[in-house]
Amino acid sequence: MPLPSPKRYLWVMVWARRGLRRLVAAATAAVVASSLTACGLSTFFPVVDESTPTGEKVDAALEPFYGQVLRWEQCGDFQCATAIAPLDWDAPTGAEIELALIRQPARGDRVGSLLMNPGGPGVSGYDAVASGLEVATTENLQDRYDIVGFDPRGVGRSTAVDCLPPKELDSFLYTPARGVRGTTDWLTSQNELTHRFGQACLRNTGELLANVDTASVARDLDMLRAALGEEQLAYLGYSYGAYLGTVYAGLFPERVGRLVLDGPIDPSLGRSAITLAQAKGFEAALRSYLTACIPAATCPFEGTADDALPIVREILDAVAKNPIPSTDGRVLGVDTLLLAIAAPLYRQDTWPVLDTVFTTVLAGQAEFALTVVDGYYGRTPEGDYSGNLPEAIRAVNCLDHTAQNNVEVMKEEARTLSKEAPHIGVYFSFGDVACLSWPFRSELERVAITAPGAAPILVLGTTGDPSTPHAWAVAVASQLESGVLVTRTGEGHTAFNKGDACVDAAVEAYLVDGVVPPADVTCPA
């Protein structure tokens, strides 16, 4: 299964990771402990007439959702509201769920509402606005747009996936599987863990667990567009959020206004191809980190990147055989260590975090690496969880990606990963076991999305992106009939608001003024 992109890492360190479906983020306990602005939620009141805020006509069963009035209330420096959506869009007269929204009104000459999603799946779009606007958007966009964040169905403050209490979730996330990776004993252990976790999610979440797929979120997004009074969607999506935007364009091409898809996922790729691309991407990023690290006095490696990469593999292999105990009773296993290594690779300015990860692990200390992973999961120093990323990410992935149960195929994929990414690839293998005994199996067919008739869509990609490789941005831009590609030359995940004036100018001209580049743009390093 694809790794999650770094999520709630300090928003400045690792913005919106979706490429990877299990990665981490957080460099210090201070970051982990940082507080977010809290906003109260309002009450939903339906519209009594049959027209929607935009005047569009919808099926009578959908009108209560598309025609709802959002009651915005002040919450700190922002405005907050609650929207209502059907639990199942195919049965809209049944049960309902709540979606938590937050917005910062435009500070100047208003263009409209800009909905955004920072990635994941499972990252809080609410928190991204409440505490990360300077990372997610530029001053110019904040001047011209109401910036609207929301927690997707299953996530955070919205009606959420709920599986285990904190201590039991600790055990699930941080206890290494028994046996050697890929053996019958290991596979059985992993499958048992997944089954117990999935059954707990089903007991505590109910029918929602079957309805947190990305297509359902895209339908929520269209409903929110209408409830905000917008005839067409203006949207900024990062990583998994870019995938959400791509799915939206496929479902509602006529409603596309100005869509920016930053660090997208190629929707035509299956799980195996996604995992292979990510393994190669993170190995390439690891090589780049080592090349930059070795000349520095603080670097724990010597020689060249070619000398250091085999040592990284030796460290991973050693921790796989002998997990490192922590002073809080947990242990650092190899899958957790992989997250601690991958998270800082999302941004070049957080590469120095890896110096400390490797230095402490080589000294037999687990605490710092666990702190990095805790930051990604939203785990506080007290052992609580500030969100539900670990539950939401698996619930969405298992509905969006088909898992196959042929062990021989898994082993062949592991061999390919070891060949193509020889130093870390093997530890990306056997991802299918995460969903084999999940309560609901994916039936999604992975196909290219063309969105015929859609207005021009801006697709952003970064040449050194480890999580959502640049090739995916190229593919998405070419598959979309109206896709236009903007390339950032450099390292790190996603492209917008990363200090590249060329990229930022193209995005702002598009979103604010509707100016579409006449051809694909490549921004030099």
C-alpha positions as semicolon CSV with decimal commas, in nm:
position;residue;x (nm);y (nm);z (nm)
1;M;0,000;0,000;0,000
2;P;0,131;0,345;-0,079
3;L;0,287;0,532;0,208
4;P;0,107;0,838;0,337
5;S;0,261;1,174;0,284
6;P;0,392;1,351;0,590
7;K;0,111;1,500;0,755
8;R;0,087;1,676;1,064
9;Y;0,455;1,727;1,090
10;L;0,513;2,077;1,174
11;W;0,339;2,237;0,882
12;V;0,658;2,419;0,792
13;M;0,870;2,104;0,788
14;V;0,667;1,867;0,580
15;W;0,365;2,010;0,404
16;A;0,086;1,775;0,310
17;R;0,227;1,451;0,223
18;R;0,021;1,223;0,028
19;G;0,236;1,046;-0,185
20;L;0,345;0,817;0,080
21;R;0,074;0,659;0,276
22;R;0,256;0,589;0,591
23;L;0,514;0,851;0,648
24;V;0,595;1,077;0,926
25;A;0,661;1,425;1,027
26;A;0,786;1,611;1,327
27;A;1,129;1,713;1,428
28;T;1,096;1,818;1,787
29;A;0,872;1,763;2,083
30;A;0,800;2,134;2,083
31;V;0,649;2,100;1,737
32;V;0,449;1,799;1,844
33;A;0,315;1,986;2,142
34;S;0,226;2,301;1,953
35;S;-0,137;2,396;1,988
36;L;-0,389;2,464;1,713
37;T;-0,655;2,731;1,710
38;A;-0,986;2,579;1,818
39;C;-1,308;2,678;1,649
40;G;-1,663;2,610;1,754
41;L;-1,901;2,447;1,508
42;S;-2,235;2,585;1,407
43;T;-2,578;2,437;1,353
44;F;-2,714;2,338;1,011
45;F;-3,034;2,498;0,885
46;P;-3,187;2,374;0,557
47;V;-3,312;2,609;0,287
48;V;-3,691;2,605;0,258
49;D;-3,720;2,678;-0,114
50;E;-3,604;2,445;-0,390
51;S;-3,322;2,651;-0,533
52;T;-2,959;2,612;-0,433
53;P;-2,743;2,911;-0,336
54;T;-2,609;2,912;-0,694
55;G;-2,952;2,866;-0,853
56;E;-2,855;2,533;-1,007
57;K;-3,101;2,248;-1,031
58;V;-3,027;1,922;-0,854
59;D;-3,219;1,605;-0,785
60;A;-3,481;1,654;-0,515
61;A;-3,304;1,405;-0,287
62;L;-2,984;1,612;-0,308
63;E;-3,140;1,956;-0,262
64;P;-3,126;1,951;0,121
65;F;-2,748;1,917;0,091
66;Y;-2,674;2,138;-0,209
67;G;-2,925;2,396;-0,087
68;Q;-2,817;2,413;0,275
69;V;-2,720;2,742;0,433
70;L;-2,388;2,741;0,617
71;R;-2,404;2,936;0,942
72;W;-2,062;3,084;1,002
73;E;-1,960;3,169;1,356
74;Q;-1,651;3,348;1,478
75;C;-1,386;3,113;1,616
76;G;-1,072;3,295;1,713
77;D;-0,936;3,473;1,407
78;F;-1,146;3,259;1,173
79;Q;-1,503;3,165;1,092
80;C;-1,630;2,810;1,139
81;A;-1,937;2,616;1,026
82;T;-2,074;2,265;0,993
83;A;-2,212;2,119;0,671
84;I;-2,433;1,812;0,641
85;A;-2,369;1,540;0,382
86;P;-2,533;1,205;0,316
87;L;-2,349;0,909;0,463
88;D;-2,387;0,733;0,129
89;W;-2,422;0,948;-0,182
90;D;-2,596;0,657;-0,355
91;A;-2,865;0,662;-0,083
92;P;-2,896;1,034;0,002
93;T;-3,223;0,997;0,194
94;G;-3,055;0,777;0,455
95;A;-2,818;0,862;0,737
96;E;-2,624;1,189;0,743
97;I;-2,277;1,296;0,852
98;E;-2,119;1,629;0,951
99;L;-1,830;1,809;0,782
100;A;-1,631;2,067;0,978
101;L;-1,531;2,383;0,789
102;I;-1,316;2,683;0,868
103;R;-1,240;2,991;0,661
104;Q;-1,039;3,308;0,657
105;P;-1,238;3,574;0,467
106;A;-1,060;3,757;0,186
107;R;-0,868;4,056;0,318
108;G;-0,902;4,264;0,002
109;D;-1,079;4,264;-0,335
110;R;-1,253;3,926;-0,316
111;V;-1,244;3,680;-0,608
112;G;-1,443;3,402;-0,438
113;S;-1,399;3,096;-0,217
114;L;-1,084;2,881;-0,251
115;L;-1,132;2,534;-0,104
116;M;-0,814;2,349;-0,015
117;N;-0,695;2,006;0,096
118;P;-0,341;1,959;0,235
119;G;-0,302;1,586;0,168
120;G;-0,304;1,258;0,352
121;P;-0,548;1,097;0,322
122;G;-0,632;1,188;0,676
123;V;-0,470;1,529;0,707
124;S;-0,695;1,793;0,860
125;G;-0,782;2,070;0,617
126;Y;-0,934;2,251;0,912
127;D;-0,601;2,256;1,097
128;A;-0,420;2,356;0,777
129;V;-0,616;2,681;0,777
130;A;-0,621;2,728;1,154
131;S;-0,245;2,689;1,197
132;G;-0,077;2,657;0,859
133;L;-0,202;2,926;0,621
134;E;0,146;3,070;0,576
135;V;0,259;2,731;0,447
136;A;-0,048;2,645;0,241
137;T;-0,108;2,980;0,072
138;T;0,056;3,308;-0,013
139;E;-0,035;3,657;0,107
140;N;-0,177;3,738;-0,237
141;L;-0,420;3,446;-0,227
142;Q;-0,530;3,537;0,123
143;D;-0,600;3,891;0,006
144;R;-0,819;3,781;-0,283
145;Y;-0,992;3,463;-0,167
146;D;-1,191;3,332;0,124
147;I;-0,958;3,043;0,213
148;V;-1,178;2,749;0,313
149;G;-1,047;2,434;0,480
150;F;-1,251;2,130;0,574
151;D;-1,195;1,795;0,736
152;P;-1,300;1,532;0,481
153;R;-1,548;1,265;0,584
154;G;-1,380;1,024;0,823
155;V;-1,124;1,281;0,939
156;G;-1,073;1,491;1,250
157;R;-1,359;1,719;1,348
158;S;-1,593;1,584;1,082
159;T;-1,780;1,257;1,140
160;A;-1,468;1,050;1,183
161;V;-1,329;0,700;1,163
162;D;-1,268;0,576;1,517
163;C;-1,088;0,251;1,594
164;L;-0,888;0,221;1,917
165;P;-0,819;0,415;2,238
166;P;-0,468;0,565;2,261
167;K;-0,290;0,284;2,444
168;E;-0,428;0,018;2,212
169;L;-0,348;0,233;1,911
170;D;0,009;0,263;2,041
171;S;0,030;-0,114;2,050
172;F;-0,100;-0,147;1,695
173;L;0,124;0,121;1,547
174;Y;0,449;0,059;1,730
175;T;0,462;-0,317;1,794
176;P;0,672;-0,491;1,527
177;A;0,526;-0,798;1,359
178;R;0,682;-1,125;1,462
179;G;0,913;-1,320;1,237
180;V;1,116;-1,229;0,930
181;R;0,955;-1,002;0,671
182;G;0,776;-1,200;0,401
183;T;0,779;-1,534;0,580
184;T;0,460;-1,723;0,662
185;D;0,493;-1,634;1,031
186;W;0,537;-1,264;0,951
187;L;0,247;-1,256;0,705
188;T;0,020;-1,436;0,950
189;S;0,115;-1,193;1,226
190;Q;0,048;-0,892;1,004
191;N;-0,284;-1,029;0,885
192;E;-0,397;-1,096;1,242
193;L;-0,307;-0,741;1,347
194;T;-0,493;-0,595;1,050
195;H;-0,800;-0,810;1,113
196;R;-0,824;-0,705;1,477
197;F;-0,770;-0,341;1,389
198;G;-1,027;-0,350;1,109
199;Q;-1,289;-0,513;1,329
200;A;-1,233;-0,250;1,597
201;C;-1,277;0,023;1,334
202;L;-1,600;-0,141;1,214
203;R;-1,740;-0,166;1,567
204;N;-1,661;0,193;1,655
205;T;-1,721;0,360;1,318
206;G;-2,011;0,165;1,169
207;E;-2,134;0,226;0,814
208;L;-1,911;0,528;0,765
209;L;-1,615;0,291;0,727
210;A;-1,752;0,180;0,389
211;N;-1,804;0,537;0,269
212;V;-1,476;0,727;0,313
213;D;-1,347;0,662;-0,038
214;T;-1,210;0,955;-0,239
215;A;-1,502;0,961;-0,482
216;S;-1,739;1,023;-0,190
217;V;-1,515;1,306;-0,066
218;A;-1,517;1,455;-0,418
219;R;-1,897;1,458;-0,410
220;D;-1,882;1,631;-0,071
221;L;-1,649;1,886;-0,232
222;D;-1,903;1,965;-0,503
223;M;-2,175;2,005;-0,244
224;L;-1,955;2,245;-0,045
225;R;-1,892;2,446;-0,361
226;A;-2,266;2,492;-0,404
227;A;-2,328;2,567;-0,036
228;L;-2,060;2,837;-0,055
229;G;-2,252;2,997;-0,341
230;E;-1,989;2,921;-0,607
231;E;-2,099;2,817;-0,957
232;Q;-1,758;2,666;-1,028
233;L;-1,492;2,525;-0,800
234;A;-1,172;2,709;-0,714
235;Y;-0,946;2,456;-0,543
236;L;-0,590;2,406;-0,423
237;G;-0,492;2,047;-0,347
238;Y;-0,158;1,910;-0,234
239;S;-0,044;1,549;-0,276
240;Y;-0,346;1,331;-0,188
241;G;-0,540;1,657;-0,206
242;A;-0,428;1,685;-0,569
243;Y;-0,560;1,333;-0,629
244;L;-0,891;1,441;-0,474
245;G;-0,898;1,734;-0,718
246;T;-0,828;1,501;-1,010
247;V;-1,114;1,273;-0,909
248;Y;-1,338;1,579;-0,873
249;A;-1,252;1,693;-1,226
250;G;-1,341;1,348;-1,358
251;L;-1,679;1,349;-1,184
252;F;-1,773;1,715;-1,237
253;P;-1,577;1,851;-1,537
254;E;-1,844;2,114;-1,603
255;R;-1,798;2,253;-1,251
256;V;-1,421;2,298;-1,279
257;G;-1,326;2,662;-1,233
258;R;-0,963;2,709;-1,130
259;L;-0,803;2,388;-1,000
260;V;-0,441;2,361;-0,888
261;L;-0,318;2,003;-0,843
262;D;0,020;2,014;-0,668
263;G;0,213;1,687;-0,644
264;P;-0,064;1,467;-0,792
265;I;-0,095;1,090;-0,804
266;D;-0,136;0,922;-1,141
267;P;-0,491;0,779;-1,111
268;S;-0,421;0,510;-1,369
269;L;-0,157;0,337;-1,156
270;G;-0,228;0,040;-0,933
271;R;-0,091;-0,008;-0,584
272;S;0,217;-0,200;-0,696
273;A;0,329;0,065;-0,946
274;I;0,269;0,344;-0,692
275;T;0,476;0,166;-0,427
276;L;0,764;0,102;-0,668
277;A;0,773;0,466;-0,780
278;Q;0,776;0,586;-0,421
279;A;1,048;0,346;-0,314
280;K;1,268;0,469;-0,598
281;G;1,180;0,829;-0,519
282;F;1,272;0,805;-0,154
283;E;1,593;0,619;-0,231
284;A;1,690;0,898;-0,472
285;A;1,606;1,159;-0,208
286;L;1,809;0,967;0,050
287;R;2,107;0,972;-0,186
288;S;2,066;1,349;-0,230
289;Y;2,051;1,396;0,147
290;L;2,366;1,190;0,202
291;T;2,553;1,383;-0,068
292;A;2,467;1,708;0,111
293;C;2,522;1,565;0,460
294;I;2,865;1,404;0,436
295;P;3,074;1,724;0,408
296;A;2,916;1,861;0,728
297;A;3,069;1,805;1,070
298;T;2,735;1,691;1,214
299;C;2,687;1,414;0,958
300;P;2,708;1,061;1,102
301;F;2,838;0,921;0,770
302;E;3,173;0,944;0,593
303;G;3,305;0,893;0,243
304;T;3,047;0,925;-0,036
305;A;2,677;0,860;-0,077
306;D;2,772;0,528;-0,238
307;D;2,959;0,441;0,082
308;A;2,678;0,553;0,310
309;L;2,375;0,396;0,141
310;P;2,477;0,037;0,227
311;I;2,522;0,149;0,589
312;V;2,163;0,279;0,592
313;R;2,052;-0,063;0,469
314;E;2,257;-0,228;0,745
315;I;2,088;-0,005;1,004
316;L;1,743;-0,099;0,876
317;D;1,829;-0,469;0,869
318;A;1,971;-0,454;1,222
319;V;1,659;-0,285;1,360
320;A;1,441;-0,536;1,176
321;K;1,617;-0,816;1,364
322;N;1,649;-0,635;1,697
323;P;1,403;-0,347;1,755
324;I;1,537;-0,078;1,988
325;P;1,355;-0,035;2,321
326;S;1,253;0,313;2,432
327;T;1,243;0,457;2,781
328;D;0,862;0,491;2,756
329;G;0,812;0,118;2,703
330;R;0,764;0,126;2,328
331;V;1,010;-0,015;2,077
332;L;1,146;0,122;1,751
333;G;1,086;-0,137;1,479
334;V;1,200;-0,117;1,119
335;D;0,870;0,009;0,975
336;T;0,863;0,292;1,228
337;L;1,228;0,372;1,156
338;L;1,150;0,386;0,783
339;L;0,890;0,654;0,859
340;A;1,139;0,847;1,070
341;I;1,384;0,844;0,778
342;A;1,130;0,926;0,509
343;A;0,952;1,218;0,675
344;P;1,245;1,463;0,677
345;L;1,308;1,386;0,309
346;Y;0,990;1,572;0,215
347;R;1,166;1,908;0,237
348;Q;1,529;1,988;0,179
349;D;1,535;2,228;0,474
350;T;1,445;1,942;0,710
351;W;1,718;1,707;0,594
352;P;1,928;1,796;0,903
353;V;1,667;1,617;1,116
354;L;1,802;1,295;0,965
355;D;2,145;1,365;1,112
356;T;1,994;1,325;1,458
357;V;1,775;1,029;1,359
358;F;2,075;0,832;1,236
359;T;2,310;0,947;1,513
360;T;2,072;0,844;1,792
361;V;1,972;0,513;1,631
362;L;2,338;0,423;1,579
363;A;2,383;0,491;1,953
364;G;2,101;0,248;2,030
365;Q;1,854;0,521;2,126
366;A;1,494;0,509;1,999
367;E;1,347;0,826;2,150
368;F;1,422;1,084;1,881
369;A;1,309;0,864;1,593
370;L;0,987;0,788;1,783
371;T;0,932;1,160;1,838
372;V;0,953;1,220;1,463
373;V;0,697;0,947;1,399
374;D;0,478;1,067;1,684
375;G;0,461;1,405;1,513
376;Y;0,328;1,246;1,199
377;Y;0,065;1,044;1,379
378;G;-0,038;1,338;1,595
379;R;0,066;1,160;1,913
380;T;0,137;1,392;2,206
381;P;0,411;1,339;2,467
382;E;0,133;1,233;2,706
383;G;0,033;0,948;2,475
384;D;-0,289;1,096;2,337
385;Y;-0,366;1,156;1,969
386;S;-0,469;1,498;1,842
387;G;-0,637;1,358;1,533
388;N;-0,720;1,027;1,372
389;L;-0,466;1,003;1,092
390;P;-0,363;0,640;1,158
391;E;-0,724;0,523;1,137
392;A;-0,835;0,747;0,850
393;I;-0,536;0,680;0,628
394;R;-0,590;0,305;0,628
395;A;-0,968;0,331;0,591
396;V;-0,935;0,549;0,281
397;N;-0,647;0,356;0,127
398;C;-0,823;0,023;0,160
399;L;-1,121;0,161;-0,033
400;D;-0,910;0,337;-0,297
401;H;-0,658;0,061;-0,372
402;T;-0,729;-0,300;-0,459
403;A;-0,524;-0,549;-0,257
404;Q;-0,428;-0,886;-0,402
405;N;-0,371;-1,191;-0,181
406;N;-0,124;-1,392;-0,389
407;V;0,184;-1,436;-0,169
408;E;0,402;-1,534;-0,463
409;V;0,311;-1,210;-0,639
410;M;0,398;-1,019;-0,322
411;K;0,736;-1,191;-0,306
412;E;0,806;-1,112;-0,671
413;E;0,716;-0,747;-0,605
414;A;0,954;-0,750;-0,307
415;R;1,234;-0,874;-0,533
416;T;1,161;-0,596;-0,782
417;L;1,164;-0,336;-0,505
418;S;1,495;-0,468;-0,378
419;K;1,641;-0,445;-0,727
420;E;1,510;-0,099;-0,816
421;A;1,566;0,058;-0,471
422;P;1,832;-0,173;-0,324
423;H;1,886;0,008;0,005
424;I;1,531;0,072;0,127
425;G;1,299;-0,090;-0,127
426;V;1,248;-0,420;0,051
427;Y;1,091;-0,236;0,345
428;F;0,823;-0,096;0,114
429;S;0,712;-0,448;0,026
430;F;0,410;-0,658;0,128
431;G;0,186;-0,355;0,161
432;D;-0,116;-0,555;0,050
433;V;-0,143;-0,721;0,390
434;A;-0,267;-0,391;0,533
435;C;-0,598;-0,440;0,352
436;L;-0,634;-0,815;0,301
437;S;-0,861;-0,865;0,602
438;W;-1,007;-0,514;0,609
439;P;-1,387;-0,515;0,656
440;F;-1,444;-0,361;0,310
441;R;-1,255;-0,445;-0,009
442;S;-1,188;-0,196;-0,285
443;E;-1,363;-0,244;-0,617
444;L;-1,212;0,069;-0,769
445;E;-1,079;0,042;-1,122
446;R;-0,767;0,251;-1,163
447;V;-0,799;0,443;-1,491
448;A;-0,672;0,764;-1,642
449;I;-0,896;1,065;-1,574
450;T;-0,948;1,293;-1,874
451;A;-1,222;1,535;-1,754
452;P;-1,349;1,623;-2,104
453;G;-1,484;1,975;-2,133
454;A;-1,322;2,101;-1,811
455;A;-1,170;2,447;-1,794
456;P;-0,786;2,457;-1,789
457;I;-0,638;2,279;-1,486
458;L;-0,294;2,366;-1,349
459;V;-0,080;2,062;-1,255
460;L;0,238;2,115;-1,052
461;G;0,528;1,875;-1,016
462;T;0,877;1,885;-0,862
463;T;1,166;1,703;-1,028
464;G;1,306;1,568;-0,698
465;D;0,974;1,488;-0,529
466;P;1,022;1,156;-0,343
467;S;0,657;1,096;-0,257
468;T;0,469;1,195;-0,571
469;P;0,728;1,166;-0,848
470;H;0,743;1,428;-1,121
471;A;0,646;1,161;-1,374
472;W;0,303;1,147;-1,212
473;A;0,249;1,519;-1,265
474;V;0,352;1,476;-1,628
475;A;0,107;1,188;-1,664
476;V;-0,184;1,369;-1,499
477;A;-0,130;1,684;-1,706
478;S;-0,124;1,478;-2,026
479;Q;-0,425;1,264;-1,931
480;L;-0,645;1,563;-1,847
481;E;-0,778;1,714;-2,169
482;S;-0,718;2,063;-2,029
483;G;-0,412;1,997;-1,812
484;V;-0,122;2,245;-1,811
485;L;0,203;2,141;-1,641
486;V;0,422;2,366;-1,428
487;T;0,752;2,204;-1,324
488;R;0,961;2,308;-1,026
489;T;1,325;2,204;-1,058
490;G;1,447;2,100;-0,717
491;E;1,412;1,870;-0,418
492;G;1,117;1,807;-0,190
493;H;0,746;1,732;-0,196
494;T;0,508;1,963;-0,387
495;A;0,593;2,289;-0,562
496;F;0,379;2,587;-0,461
497;N;0,489;2,832;-0,192
498;K;0,828;2,665;-0,160
499;G;1,031;2,975;-0,239
500;D;1,020;2,939;-0,619
501;A;0,905;3,273;-0,759
502;C;0,844;3,125;-1,104
503;V;0,603;2,860;-0,973
504;D;0,428;3,100;-0,735
505;A;0,377;3,360;-1,008
506;A;0,218;3,103;-1,240
507;V;-0,018;2,978;-0,968
508;E;-0,121;3,325;-0,849
509;A;-0,182;3,452;-1,202
510;Y;-0,402;3,149;-1,267
511;L;-0,600;3,155;-0,942
512;V;-0,636;3,532;-0,904
513;D;-0,659;3,653;-1,263
514;G;-0,753;3,337;-1,453
515;V;-0,438;3,360;-1,666
516;V;-0,343;3,017;-1,800
517;P;0,015;2,960;-1,920
518;P;0,013;2,930;-2,300
519;A;0,219;2,613;-2,274
520;D;0,380;2,389;-2,012
521;V;0,623;2,581;-1,789
522;T;0,957;2,459;-1,651
523;C;1,096;2,674;-1,371
524;P;1,477;2,651;-1,343
525;A;1,650;2,571;-1,016
